[in-house]
């Protein structure tokens, strides 16, 4: 792409320098034009898909409200997963809502209680339990803790009063930090199996 300064046309190179357009090789100009044309179309397509997604989600919500009206119920916002299917069963639209769960500072109190239990438990306790607890509180390379592993500790049948308080602290410290809504459009093949209609270039 060229820009004119004092009557002279320039093209900006990868280092941000302005190069006189007349010194740029024709093949480089053709490549630049091709890339810009296709990227612009890709940006338009991205906007179209984004608008399609939002319109689809709004239409799903409107349909759910319409369906609920039969029973005198108001849905009250997007909640839960839902699958809508065509009359012949050939197509499906799925809406999935995923909450990202995190722990607040209450998790630190739970960790203190768990550590107290581990220090006081005798050597007769099963070592796999200690291993599971250590594993649950490990953090990944980004310093984040695995929510599923922490919540899995609540399934352990341990009656120690401090342990029970720790599990309560874990439950009370859990909160939803963000919610993502996904939508998939599926079609059924000759074998009766549903597969998503790919809407991203990598899967086409």
N, C-alpha and C positions, 0 to 999 in steps of 0.2 A: 504494500500500500504506500502510495506516495503522498507527500505533503509539500506544499509550495511555500517557500520563504523568499521574500524579495524577488519574486519572479522565477526563482530557481526551484526545480523539483528535486526532492530528496527522498530516500528510503532509509528507514532506521534498521540497523543490523542488530545481531543478537547481543552485542555489548552496549546497545543504546546509542551508538554513534550515528550521526546523520551522514549518509553517503550520497553523493550526487547520483540521481537516477540514471543519468546518461552513462555512468561508469559501471553500472550493474549489468551483468550478462543477461541476454534475453531468456536463457533457460532458467535462470534464477528468478526472473520476473514472472515467468510462466508458472513455476513451482509455487511461488508466493501467492499468485492469484488463485491457483487450484486449491491450495490449503485453506485460504481464507473463505472461498466460496463454499467448500464442504463443511467447514467448521460453523459457518453462519447457518447453514441448513440444519446441522446437527443441533445447534442452539435453539432453532425454531422448533425442531422435533421434540427436544427436551421440554420446552414450554408446553407444547401440545400434550405430551404425555402427563406432565404435571397437572395441567388443567383437566385432563381426562380423569386422572386419579381422584382429584378433589370433587369433580362433578359426580363420579361414580359413588364415592363415599356419601355424598349428600343424597343421592338417589336411593341408596340402600337405606339410609336413615329415614327418609320420607316413606319408603315402603314399609319399614318396620312400624312406624307410627300409624300408617294406614291399617296394617294388620292388627295392631293392638287396639285400635278403635272399636273393633268388633266386640271386644270384651270390656269396653269402657275404661281402658288402661292408658295412662300416659307414660311413655318409655323414659323420658327425662334424660336425654344425652346418650352418647355412645358408650355402651357397656357390653362386654362379653363378645364372644366369637359367634359368627353366624354363617350359615351356608344357604344360599338361594339356588334353586335348581329349576331348569326349564321343564315344561310339562312333560316332554318326552325323555327327560333325564340325560339328554345329550350334552348339556352344558351346565356348569356350575360357576357361581361367583362366591368366593370366600372372603370374609372380612375377619381379620385376626387382630386382637389388641394385646400388646405385650407391654407389661409394666417393668421398668428397671428398678430393682429393689436395692437399697443401700442401708447401711446401719449408721446410726448417729453415735454420739459419744458413750451411750449406754453399753455399747459392745465392750468398751474398755473395762467397765465394772464387771461384766460377765467374765472377761478373761482373767481378772484378778481372782474371782471366786473359783474358776476352773483350776487355776494354778495352785490355789490353796488345797483343793481336793487332791490334785496330783501329788503334791508334796507329802500329804498325810496318809494317802492310801498305802497299804502295806505291799510288800513284794509279792504277796499271793494273788494280787489282782492280775487280770489277764493283760499281757503286754500289748495285745492287739488293740485294746481299748485306748491305751496311752498313745499308740501310734496313730490311731484314728483322730484323736483330739489334736495332736501336734499337726497332723496333715490339714485338719479343718482350718486352723488359724494361720496357715501359710499364706503369704502374699505373692502375687505374680510379679513380673518384671516391671509393671507400671505401679507397683505398690498397692494394688487393689486386692481385696479379699474375696474369696469365692462364696457368694451368698448361699448357694445350694449346699456346700459342705458344712457351713455353719448351722444352717437349719436342720441338717441331717443329724446333728448332735442331739436334738430334742427326741429323737427316736430311741436313744439309748436308755435302757431300763436301769437307771441309777437313782437310788432313793436318798442319797446324802442330801441333807437339807440345804447345804451351800450349793450343791449342784442344781437343785430345783430352783433356787433363787437366781442362779446364773441363767437357767433356761428361760425364766420369766423376764430377766433383763434382756436377753436376746430377742424375745418376742416383742417387748415394748420398744426396743430401739430400732426395729425394722420400719422403714418408710419407703414410699414410692417417690423416686427422684424424677422420673420422666416416664412418659407413655408414648409408645409408637403404634401407629395403626398401619397394618399391612393389608393389601387386597390382592387376590389372585383370581385369574380367570382360567377356568379349566374346561377341557373338552374330553369326551369319552371316545376311545378308539374301538375298533371292531371286537376286541377281546373284553370290552367292558371296563377297561382300566382308565382312570382319569389322569390326565397330565396337564400341567400348566401351559398356557399359550405364552411363549417367551416374548417378553417386551424389552429385553436388553440385548444389545448387539453381540455381546460375548456368547450368548446362548443360541443365537440364530444360526 
